[in-house]
Structures are given as structure tokens and as C-alpha cells.
Amino acid sequence: MAQTFVVGDIHGALKALQQVITVIDFRKDDLLVFLGDYVDGWSESPGVITYLNELSTMCHCIFLKGNHDVWCQAWLKGEYPNPYWLQHGGRSTVEAYKNISAKEKHCHLDFFDRMQNYYTDDKNRLFVHAGFSSMHGPVMESYESNFYWDRTLWEVAVTMDKKIKRDSILYPKRLKLFEEIFIGHTPTINYNNDMPMHVANVWNVDTGAAFTGKLSILNADTKKVWQSDIVQHLYPDEKGRNG
């Protein structure tokens, strides 16, 4: 039976990605859902994109788009780099692309253009980088940027009283729309936790790979977790998004 694996935010950490991908023992008919933010932070953002392109020929992959990917995509298309992006990891990405050919940049831009805003499967599970705000679900979302930036869905989940059950009128309507929701975007290390966090029916798989955490892969069916080493230990001469 095919399995679904969820991959947290990578942020240019190719070594961490390769380390954890090799231990999950995926099969060709399995599905890997990547939650976005492939670039910015560590020095191998172009290498991450090339590797993911190759990986997509070996199994089924869904690539969701994160806020950092939106910035990088705009820059690759020729827009002036967003100053805020440069301050939050983009500078390392710009530097890394200096050694990438125009042909490969074009290939990478095609990859960014193919990214999805969200994905729902046949088990009524939602996968999205950040969140959504519409009470009618992501299909009715008025602002595309919420898929990349919204933190209110996660904030609602983490502040819920655990005594509130799903059938209660107090249970948030957005959360009732799906059996489970898998997100990234907000590092769990902000909550002093280096593992994926589960609150209500939301799973946060961003375990701080951009900073002092690890890269995580979660089996969406069994909830087993695989993690890389602390990413900073894999790039001892770099600061990631800490610098």
C-alpha cells in the first residue's frame, strides 16, 4: 500500500535533505509531499532544486510553494530582489546562483512555476505551506498570499483548549473542514520543540532546519518521524538564517 511522507521546510540544506531522504525507504508508488521553502538560509539552494527535480523522476512528488519560494521565483524572473528577502536568507541564495548556468536557472524557474499552493488527498487531508483564512476552505481563499504567509490557522490550533472536541460548536470551523492539516512555515523550535508538533488536527513539520533545528520527514499515515542531524552541524562554517 502506498504511503505518504511529508517533508518540512528545507531552506537550502541539501545535505540534510539527502541524509533524511536516504533513510525513509520510500517506494516508487509512495507520495512525497514537500511543504515549501526549499531555498534561503544555507548555501545549497540551487542544489536542493536540482535534487528535487531528479527525485521527482523516482517517485510521486508534490511540491508546495512557500513564501521564500515566491521571493526567489520573482527574482529568477528578473525582478529586483526584495530587500526583506535578502535580509532573511535570500542573500545566500543569490550568492549560490552566481555559479549556476542560465540553462539550469531556466530549468529551476520551470520548477518554481510548477509548484502548487496546496494539495488535498483522497483521505480529506490538506497539505499547505502556511495556512488559509477562508471559513469555506482554501478553494475559496481570497488572498493567495495566505497560503504562503498565514499563521492564524496554526495560532488558533495551538491556543485551543484541549477539552474542546471536534463535534463542539466551539471547535474552529476551518479545522473541521479536513481530517488532518499538515503545514510548515512556523518553526517548532519557536516553541522549544525540535520535533513535529501535533495540536488539534494540525501537524506542523517545520522543525527549524533554517536555524538551529533539524529537517524532518513525517509519515502522514503512521506518524513516524525521521530527522537529519542538526543542520548547523552539517554546515559548520555557515550561519543559515541565524546570520
Backbone as CSV, one residue per row, in Angstrom:
resi,resn,N_x,N_y,N_z,CA_x,CA_y,CA_z,C_x,C_y,C_z
1,MET,0.848,-1.203,0.000,0.000,0.000,0.000,0.880,1.249,0.000
2,ALA,0.542,2.190,-0.861,1.353,3.401,-0.973,1.278,4.231,0.304
3,GLN,2.392,4.838,0.643,2.475,5.679,1.830,2.657,7.139,1.423
4,THR,2.328,8.043,2.338,2.515,9.472,2.116,3.501,10.013,3.139
5,PHE,4.553,10.639,2.651,5.564,11.243,3.504,5.493,12.765,3.344
6,VAL,5.616,13.480,4.455,5.551,14.938,4.454,6.919,15.489,4.847
7,VAL,7.465,16.361,4.014,8.814,16.889,4.220,8.729,18.357,4.622
8,GLY,9.372,18.701,5.731,9.344,20.065,6.233,10.220,21.023,5.454
9,ASP,10.267,22.266,5.902,10.989,23.343,5.234,12.487,23.040,5.183
10,ILE,13.098,23.178,3.999,14.477,22.741,3.762,15.472,23.896,3.838
11,HIS,15.154,25.018,3.249,15.964,26.238,3.320,17.420,26.051,2.878
12,GLY,17.606,25.430,1.724,18.943,25.331,1.154,19.841,24.282,1.766
13,ALA,19.300,23.456,2.639,20.115,22.453,3.348,20.100,21.125,2.587
14,LEU,20.814,21.080,1.488,20.857,19.875,0.657,21.399,18.671,1.429
15,LYS,22.413,18.881,2.240,22.997,17.763,2.998,21.962,17.135,3.929
16,ALA,21.173,17.963,4.582,20.143,17.446,5.487,19.069,16.699,4.706
17,LEU,18.689,17.248,3.557,17.669,16.603,2.731,18.134,15.232,2.266
18,GLN,19.334,15.152,1.750,19.862,13.865,1.280,19.994,12.879,2.427
19,GLN,20.409,13.370,3.576,20.593,12.498,4.743,19.287,11.840,5.163
20,VAL,18.210,12.606,5.190,16.955,12.063,5.704,16.173,11.313,4.623
21,ILE,16.315,11.712,3.369,15.629,11.003,2.280,16.134,9.561,2.173
22,THR,17.411,9.365,2.424,18.002,8.029,2.255,17.551,7.028,3.312
23,VAL,16.956,7.484,4.393,16.592,6.555,5.473,15.095,6.246,5.534
24,ILE,14.270,6.908,4.720,12.831,6.653,4.844,12.389,5.441,4.021
25,ASP,13.255,4.951,3.153,12.975,3.726,2.403,11.653,3.820,1.638
26,PHE,11.530,4.882,0.834,10.307,5.063,0.062,10.318,4.172,-1.181
27,ARG,9.115,3.868,-1.653,8.946,3.074,-2.866,8.432,3.966,-3.992
28,LYS,8.511,3.453,-5.198,8.162,4.261,-6.369,6.724,4.733,-6.337
29,ASP,5.826,3.933,-5.746,4.418,4.324,-5.726,4.048,5.148,-4.502
30,ASP,5.015,5.443,-3.637,4.753,6.306,-2.485,4.666,7.763,-2.934
31,LEU,4.087,8.595,-2.078,3.952,10.019,-2.360,4.772,10.823,-1.356
32,LEU,5.585,11.733,-1.853,6.333,12.663,-1.013,5.747,14.053,-1.221
33,VAL,5.240,14.640,-0.137,4.690,15.992,-0.196,5.671,16.934,0.482
34,PHE,6.177,17.885,-0.285,7.125,18.864,0.237,6.373,20.152,0.544
35,LEU,6.539,20.650,1.761,5.724,21.754,2.254,6.228,23.137,1.873
36,GLY,7.292,23.219,1.070,7.755,24.525,0.600,8.951,25.064,1.359
37,ASP,9.385,26.268,0.942,10.601,26.905,1.463,11.815,26.007,1.225
38,TYR,12.108,25.796,-0.054,13.246,24.966,-0.447,14.549,25.764,-0.404
39,VAL,14.439,27.085,-0.462,15.601,27.960,-0.612,15.748,28.886,0.592
40,ASP,16.908,29.582,0.601,17.207,30.654,1.562,17.650,30.127,2.924
41,GLY,18.847,30.474,3.279,19.406,30.084,4.573,20.777,29.478,4.407
42,TRP,20.827,28.191,4.073,22.095,27.511,3.853,22.520,27.659,2.394
43,SER,23.727,27.252,2.079,24.380,27.664,0.834,24.040,26.835,-0.399
44,GLU,23.161,25.835,-0.271,22.951,24.933,-1.394,21.523,24.964,-1.947
45,SER,20.946,26.154,-1.985,19.579,26.272,-2.513,19.449,25.754,-3.942
46,PRO,20.353,26.122,-4.867,20.236,25.576,-6.229,20.368,24.056,-6.250
47,GLY,21.236,23.523,-5.409,21.413,22.077,-5.330,20.165,21.375,-4.845
48,VAL,19.427,22.007,-3.936,18.167,21.439,-3.451,17.175,21.316,-4.604
49,ILE,17.059,22.371,-5.408,16.104,22.356,-6.524,16.485,21.292,-7.547
50,THR,17.762,21.196,-7.877,18.220,20.170,-8.822,17.930,18.777,-8.283
51,TYR,18.212,18.562,-7.019,17.987,17.253,-6.389,16.502,16.895,-6.393
52,LEU,15.645,17.847,-6.087,14.213,17.576,-6.061,13.677,17.269,-7.460
53,ASN,14.205,17.959,-8.455,13.827,17.656,-9.837,14.151,16.204,-10.178
54,GLU,15.321,15.762,-9.749,15.741,14.381,-10.009,14.890,13.398,-9.210
55,LEU,14.595,13.749,-7.976,13.808,12.875,-7.106,12.408,12.645,-7.677
56,SER,11.871,13.651,-8.336,10.512,13.544,-8.877,10.418,12.519,-10.008
57,THR,11.552,12.087,-10.522,11.544,11.037,-11.551,11.572,9.646,-10.924
58,MET,11.771,9.579,-9.611,11.904,8.294,-8.916,10.650,7.897,-8.149
59,CYS,9.793,8.869,-7.819,8.549,8.576,-7.098,7.589,9.736,-7.310
60,HIS,6.391,9.601,-6.795,5.407,10.678,-6.905,5.772,11.786,-5.915
61,CYS,5.828,13.014,-6.399,6.164,14.153,-5.546,5.162,15.282,-5.760
62,ILE,4.798,15.933,-4.667,4.004,17.156,-4.709,4.876,18.252,-4.107
63,PHE,5.081,19.316,-4.864,5.909,20.419,-4.385,5.016,21.634,-4.133
64,LEU,4.846,21.975,-2.862,4.065,23.144,-2.489,4.966,24.376,-2.432
65,LYS,4.362,25.519,-2.565,5.130,26.765,-2.627,5.081,27.488,-1.291
66,GLY,6.257,27.920,-0.820,6.361,28.698,0.404,6.689,30.144,0.114
67,ASN,6.679,30.971,1.138,6.934,32.394,0.943,8.333,32.671,0.403
68,HIS,9.316,31.890,0.830,10.670,32.089,0.314,10.764,31.698,-1.154
69,ASP,9.986,30.725,-1.552,9.966,30.311,-2.952,9.326,31.389,-3.824
70,VAL,8.334,32.093,-3.294,7.707,33.195,-4.023,8.732,34.291,-4.288
71,TRP,9.508,34.641,-3.268,10.547,35.652,-3.431,11.589,35.228,-4.461
72,CYS,12.063,34.003,-4.326,13.113,33.521,-5.215,12.601,33.430,-6.650
73,GLN,11.393,32.971,-6.835,10.801,32.871,-8.159,10.749,34.245,-8.836
74,ALA,10.321,35.252,-8.100,10.249,36.611,-8.648,11.625,37.095,-9.078
75,TRP,12.621,36.813,-8.259,13.994,37.224,-8.585,14.513,36.485,-9.815
76,LEU,14.256,35.180,-9.899,14.695,34.413,-11.059,14.027,34.904,-12.340
77,LYS,12.834,35.485,-12.209,12.133,36.021,-13.375,12.647,37.398,-13.779
78,GLY,13.569,37.938,-12.989,14.173,39.204,-13.356,13.761,40.388,-12.522
79,GLU,12.914,40.171,-11.511,12.511,41.282,-10.655,13.651,41.668,-9.711
80,TYR,13.635,42.927,-9.299,14.635,43.395,-8.345,14.432,42.637,-7.032
81,PRO,15.524,42.146,-6.418,15.365,41.347,-5.195,14.731,42.139,-4.062
82,ASN,13.745,41.534,-3.441,13.074,42.146,-2.310,14.082,42.325,-1.170
83,PRO,14.277,43.549,-0.679,15.255,43.776,0.395,14.982,42.928,1.637
84,TYR,13.707,42.754,1.960,13.352,41.930,3.121,13.765,40.484,2.883
85,TRP,13.603,40.010,1.646,14.044,38.659,1.280,15.546,38.512,1.484
86,LEU,16.323,39.487,1.026,17.777,39.416,1.162,18.194,39.329,2.626
87,GLN,17.471,40.018,3.485,17.797,40.019,4.913,17.403,38.724,5.605
88,HIS,16.518,37.946,4.982,16.001,36.738,5.628,16.314,35.482,4.822
89,GLY,17.573,35.386,4.413,18.050,34.182,3.756,18.283,34.302,2.271
90,GLY,17.683,35.310,1.646,17.811,35.441,0.201,19.215,35.740,-0.285
91,ARG,20.002,36.416,0.553,21.355,36.770,0.124,22.189,35.528,-0.174
92,SER,22.034,34.487,0.636,22.792,33.251,0.400,22.338,32.572,-0.894
93,THR,21.063,32.716,-1.230,20.539,32.133,-2.464,21.081,32.868,-3.681
94,VAL,21.079,34.194,-3.635,21.640,34.995,-4.729,23.105,34.646,-4.946
95,GLU,23.839,34.515,-3.854,25.268,34.174,-3.944,25.452,32.797,-4.564
96,ALA,24.646,31.825,-4.163,24.780,30.461,-4.674,24.466,30.377,-6.161
97,TYR,23.558,31.193,-6.642,23.167,31.138,-8.056,24.198,31.790,-8.982
98,LYS,25.206,32.421,-8.421,26.259,33.006,-9.264,27.006,31.938,-10.051
99,ASN,27.016,30.714,-9.540,27.751,29.630,-10.195,26.839,28.706,-11.010
100,ILE,25.599,29.121,-11.223,24.622,28.300,-11.938,24.419,28.857,-13.347
101,SER,24.429,27.982,-14.332,24.287,28.406,-15.724,22.892,28.946,-16.004
102,ALA,22.795,29.730,-17.070,21.499,30.283,-17.461,20.510,29.172,-17.795
103,LYS,21.008,28.096,-18.401,20.147,26.976,-18.757,19.555,26.321,-17.509
104,GLU,20.394,26.130,-16.489,19.906,25.495,-15.269,18.970,26.426,-14.500
105,LYS,19.258,27.731,-14.543,18.349,28.689,-13.900,16.967,28.610,-14.538
106,HIS,16.940,28.476,-15.859,15.666,28.367,-16.567,14.926,27.099,-16.139
107,CYS,15.673,26.011,-15.980,15.095,24.748,-15.516,14.520,24.900,-14.109
108,HIS,15.237,25.616,-13.260,14.780,25.843,-11.892,13.528,26.719,-11.873
109,LEU,13.488,27.717,-12.756,12.316,28.571,-12.822,11.085,27.771,-13.234
110,ASP,11.260,26.824,-14.140,10.161,25.930,-14.510,9.664,25.154,-13.285
111,PHE,10.609,24.739,-12.433,10.257,24.019,-11.206,9.407,24.899,-10.293
112,PHE,9.818,26.154,-10.125,9.055,27.081,-9.284,7.663,27.305,-9.866
113,ASP,7.585,27.410,-11.186,6.298,27.661,-11.839,5.327,26.486,-11.667
114,ARG,5.862,25.292,-11.460,5.011,24.102,-11.325,4.530,23.876,-9.890
115,MET,5.063,24.604,-8.942,4.673,24.404,-7.547,3.191,24.672,-7.337
116,GLN,2.591,23.942,-6.394,1.176,24.093,-6.071,1.004,24.914,-4.793
117,ASN,-0.121,25.578,-4.680,-0.409,26.348,-3.466,-0.839,25.453,-2.305
118,TYR,-1.532,24.364,-2.626,-1.961,23.409,-1.605,-2.323,22.105,-2.282
119,TYR,-2.499,21.075,-1.475,-2.850,19.761,-2.014,-3.782,19.076,-1.023
120,THR,-4.834,18.452,-1.528,-5.709,17.628,-0.693,-5.733,16.220,-1.269
121,ASP,-5.740,15.233,-0.387,-5.718,13.851,-0.875,-7.087,13.190,-0.695
122,ASP,-7.177,11.902,-1.053,-8.462,11.206,-1.007,-8.884,10.824,0.411
123,LYS,-8.054,11.152,1.402,-8.422,10.952,2.802,-8.856,12.261,3.459
124,ASN,-9.106,13.259,2.629,-9.504,14.587,3.101,-8.464,15.200,4.032
125,ARG,-7.201,15.056,3.637,-6.106,15.689,4.367,-5.576,16.842,3.523
126,LEU,-5.328,17.965,4.169,-4.817,19.152,3.493,-3.331,19.320,3.786
127,PHE,-2.582,19.670,2.738,-1.156,19.970,2.860,-0.955,21.373,2.290
128,VAL,-0.385,22.269,3.100,-0.202,23.655,2.675,0.990,24.222,3.429
129,HIS,1.686,25.183,2.816,2.886,25.706,3.475,2.560,26.401,4.786
130,ALA,1.643,27.373,4.739,1.364,28.175,5.936,-0.052,27.966,6.458
131,GLY,-1.057,28.306,5.651,-2.424,28.175,6.117,-3.406,28.757,5.118
132,PHE,-4.595,29.052,5.594,-5.627,29.699,4.787,-6.575,30.385,5.754
133,SER,-7.343,31.343,5.257,-8.192,32.130,6.156,-9.682,31.922,5.917
134,SER,-10.059,31.415,4.742,-11.475,31.288,4.419,-12.152,30.193,5.245
135,MET,-13.314,30.499,5.767,-14.094,29.510,6.505,-14.656,28.424,5.591
136,HIS,-14.539,28.653,4.260,-15.020,27.690,3.279,-13.878,26.866,2.677
137,GLY,-12.672,27.042,3.213,-11.542,26.248,2.760,-10.670,26.955,1.747
138,PRO,-9.537,26.361,1.416,-8.574,27.008,0.523,-9.108,27.269,-0.883
139,VAL,-10.075,26.475,-1.336,-10.613,26.688,-2.680,-11.324,28.034,-2.788
140,MET,-11.744,28.579,-1.638,-12.422,29.865,-1.617,-11.540,30.975,-1.045
141,GLU,-10.261,30.716,-0.913,-9.341,31.702,-0.344,-9.275,32.955,-1.232
142,SER,-9.475,34.119,-0.623,-9.467,35.384,-1.370,-8.065,35.903,-1.638
143,TYR,-7.121,35.541,-0.781,-5.770,36.080,-0.889,-4.762,34.941,-1.028
144,GLU,-4.206,34.809,-2.206,-3.252,33.727,-2.463,-2.088,33.762,-1.485
145,SER,-1.705,34.957,-1.051,-0.564,35.091,-0.150,-0.783,34.353,1.169
146,ASN,-2.033,34.090,1.546,-2.281,33.376,2.804,-1.733,31.952,2.772
147,PHE,-1.681,31.346,1.600,-1.112,30.002,1.501,0.367,30.002,1.899
148,TYR,1.023,31.147,1.712,2.460,31.259,1.986,2.770,31.898,3.331
149,TRP,1.841,32.729,3.841,2.157,33.566,4.986,1.269,33.373,6.207
150,ASP,0.058,32.873,6.041,-0.909,32.859,7.132,-0.430,32.036,8.331
151,ARG,-0.421,32.643,9.490,-0.093,31.912,10.726,-1.315,31.755,11.627
152,THR,-2.434,32.352,11.246,-3.588,32.334,12.144,-4.149,30.928,12.320
153,LEU,-4.086,30.092,11.291,-4.589,28.728,11.429,-3.791,27.983,12.498
154,TRP,-2.475,28.113,12.460,-1.625,27.462,13.459,-1.834,28.071,14.842
155,GLU,-1.944,29.400,14.890,-2.127,30.060,16.180,-3.454,29.667,16.821
156,VAL,-4.497,29.507,16.007,-5.780,29.036,16.523,-5.626,27.639,17.115
157,ALA,-4.914,26.774,16.384,-4.753,25.388,16.837,-3.984,25.316,18.158
158,VAL,-2.880,26.041,18.274,-2.043,25.910,19.473,-2.678,26.539,20.708
159,THR,-3.628,27.443,20.501,-4.253,28.083,21.662,-5.584,27.445,22.044
160,MET,-5.978,26.392,21.330,-7.247,25.737,21.640,-7.208,25.006,22.973
161,ASP,-8.299,25.063,23.674,-8.469,24.267,24.882,-8.582,22.799,24.463
162,LYS,-7.735,21.965,25.009,-7.717,20.554,24.613,-9.020,19.825,24.947
163,LYS,-9.825,20.420,25.807,-11.085,19.791,26.195,-12.164,19.971,25.114
164,ILE,-11.922,20.882,24.161,-12.907,21.129,23.110,-12.824,20.021,22.066
165,LYS,-13.891,19.282,21.897,-13.918,18.166,20.967,-14.386,18.624,19.581
166,ARG,-14.102,17.796,18.599,-14.391,18.150,17.220,-15.878,18.406,16.970
167,ASP,-16.752,17.738,17.707,-18.181,17.912,17.487,-18.758,19.102,18.253
168,SER,-17.893,19.842,18.963,-18.343,21.007,19.720,-18.554,22.199,18.779
169,ILE,-19.545,23.059,19.120,-19.751,24.268,18.332,-18.590,25.246,18.504
170,LEU,-17.749,25.019,19.511,-16.592,25.878,19.757,-15.369,25.481,18.926
171,TYR,-15.420,24.291,18.319,-14.276,23.819,17.534,-14.168,24.691,16.278
172,PRO,-12.979,25.234,15.970,-12.828,26.155,14.836,-13.309,25.550,13.514
173,LYS,-14.112,26.311,12.786,-14.700,25.812,11.546,-13.638,25.447,10.515
174,ARG,-12.571,26.225,10.450,-11.525,25.929,9.464,-10.924,24.545,9.688
175,LEU,-10.762,24.167,10.937,-10.150,22.882,11.246,-11.107,21.728,10.964
176,LYS,-12.410,21.986,11.034,-13.390,20.935,10.793,-13.468,20.523,9.326
177,LEU,-12.938,21.358,8.449,-13.061,21.089,7.016,-12.256,19.875,6.570
178,PHE,-11.205,19.532,7.343,-10.302,18.452,6.947,-10.066,17.486,8.100
179,GLU,-9.799,16.236,7.731,-9.455,15.250,8.751,-8.155,15.642,9.438
180,GLU,-7.171,16.038,8.639,-5.881,16.493,9.172,-5.333,17.571,8.255
181,ILE,-4.511,18.437,8.837,-3.863,19.506,8.083,-2.367,19.455,8.395
182,PHE,-1.547,19.474,7.358,-0.094,19.424,7.509,0.497,20.730,6.981
183,ILE,1.288,21.395,7.827,1.840,22.697,7.480,3.329,22.770,7.812
184,GLY,3.950,23.830,7.308,5.306,24.206,7.691,5.266,25.651,8.160
185,HIS,6.260,26.434,7.721,6.289,27.897,7.860,6.651,28.421,9.245
186,THR,6.071,27.877,10.298,6.358,28.355,11.654,7.218,27.321,12.375
187,PRO,8.509,27.614,12.591,9.401,26.612,13.188,8.937,26.171,14.577
188,THR,8.925,24.876,14.781,8.534,24.361,16.100,9.552,24.722,17.173
189,ILE,10.780,25.029,16.765,11.774,25.421,17.763,11.391,26.742,18.427
190,ASN,10.476,27.499,17.818,9.945,28.703,18.478,9.177,28.336,19.746
191,TYR,8.779,27.057,19.836,8.042,26.557,20.994,8.917,25.585,21.805
192,ASN,10.242,25.728,21.652,11.208,24.875,22.356,10.987,23.394,22.069
193,ASN,10.688,23.096,20.802,10.401,21.729,20.392,11.096,21.464,19.064
194,ASP,11.947,20.434,19.016,12.653,20.147,17.762,12.029,18.982,17.003
195,MET,10.802,18.618,17.377,10.052,17.571,16.683,8.798,18.177,16.048
196,PRO,8.209,17.505,15.049,6.919,17.973,14.534,5.898,18.071,15.667
197,MET,5.077,19.093,15.633,4.084,19.322,16.683,2.689,18.977,16.180
198,HIS,1.894,18.379,17.051,0.525,17.984,16.728,-0.421,18.631,17.725
199,VAL,-1.264,19.543,17.246,-2.284,20.159,18.085,-3.596,20.159,17.309
200,ALA,-4.688,19.843,18.017,-5.981,19.650,17.356,-5.777,18.630,16.239
201,ASN,-6.131,18.980,14.996,-5.872,18.064,13.883,-4.819,18.622,12.929
202,VAL,-3.951,19.484,13.464,-2.908,20.132,12.662,-1.539,19.585,13.037
203,TRP,-0.754,19.253,12.009,0.624,18.813,12.192,1.563,19.867,11.595
204,ASN,2.481,20.380,12.413,3.486,21.335,11.945,4.806,20.589,11.795
205,VAL,5.323,20.533,10.566,6.511,19.723,10.268,7.753,20.582,10.035
206,ASP,7.645,21.896,10.241,8.832,22.761,10.143,9.545,22.733,11.485
207,THR,10.636,21.963,11.563,11.357,21.820,12.828,12.651,22.634,12.853
208,GLY,12.621,23.768,12.158,13.698,24.746,12.304,14.970,24.459,11.554
209,ALA,14.882,23.790,10.402,16.097,23.481,9.633,16.829,24.741,9.178
210,ALA,16.128,25.852,9.073,16.759,27.100,8.641,17.618,27.715,9.731
211,PHE,17.393,27.272,10.963,18.054,27.907,12.095,18.901,26.886,12.862
212,THR,18.477,26.543,14.068,19.262,25.636,14.908,18.597,24.269,15.041
213,GLY,17.617,24.002,14.197,16.893,22.741,14.284,17.327,21.714,13.262
214,LYS,16.423,20.780,12.985,16.689,19.666,12.078,15.658,19.678,10.954
215,LEU,15.939,18.925,9.907,14.958,18.710,8.852,14.197,17.431,9.170
216,SER,12.874,17.500,9.084,12.035,16.357,9.457,11.205,15.851,8.287
217,ILE,10.990,14.533,8.277,10.026,13.894,7.393,9.060,13.111,8.270
218,LEU,7.771,13.294,8.020,6.720,12.644,8.788,5.918,11.720,7.879
219,ASN,5.733,10.478,8.311,4.820,9.585,7.602,3.402,10.002,7.986
220,ALA,2.639,10.493,7.018,1.306,11.022,7.311,0.338,9.951,7.782
221,ASP,0.657,8.690,7.501,-0.243,7.595,7.872,0.093,7.022,9.249
222,THR,1.370,6.738,9.484,1.775,6.118,10.751,2.247,7.128,11.782
223,LYS,2.588,8.327,11.328,3.118,9.428,12.139,4.558,9.165,12.620
224,LYS,5.230,8.216,12.005,6.643,8.028,12.305,7.435,9.209,11.763
225,VAL,8.480,9.609,12.494,9.285,10.780,12.129,10.734,10.373,11.906
226,TRP,11.333,10.924,10.849,12.762,10.789,10.604,13.356,12.192,10.589
227,GLN,14.562,12.344,11.142,15.176,13.657,11.196,16.645,13.609,10.781
228,SER,17.084,14.715,10.215,18.506,14.878,9.909,19.249,15.226,11.187
229,ASP,20.561,15.318,11.087,21.339,15.915,12.161,20.939,17.383,12.283
230,ILE,21.343,18.016,13.365,21.159,19.466,13.456,21.824,20.086,12.235
231,VAL,21.070,20.865,11.482,21.566,21.329,10.185,22.824,22.179,10.323
232,GLN,22.900,22.954,11.367,24.074,23.803,11.557,25.349,22.968,11.703
233,HIS,25.211,21.734,12.220,26.373,20.851,12.331,26.799,20.328,10.967
234,LEU,25.865,20.296,10.016,26.193,19.863,8.655,26.845,20.984,7.851
235,TYR,26.656,22.219,8.300,27.251,23.408,7.657,27.962,24.232,8.728
236,PRO,29.045,23.690,9.302,29.674,24.316,10.478,30.249,25.702,10.227
237,ASP,30.525,26.026,8.965,31.116,27.331,8.660,30.085,28.349,8.220
238,GLU,28.813,28.012,8.337,27.745,28.907,7.923,26.828,29.215,9.100
239,LYS,25.980,30.213,8.895,25.061,30.635,9.957,23.599,30.394,9.583
240,GLY,23.321,29.940,8.352,21.944,29.769,7.946,21.198,31.079,8.034
241,ARG,19.982,31.040,8.522,19.220,32.281,8.678,19.473,32.919,10.041
242,ASN,20.449,32.380,10.773,20.817,32.978,12.058,21.725,34.179,11.876
243,GLY,22.358,34.258,10.699,23.320,35.337,10.472,22.757,36.491,9.671
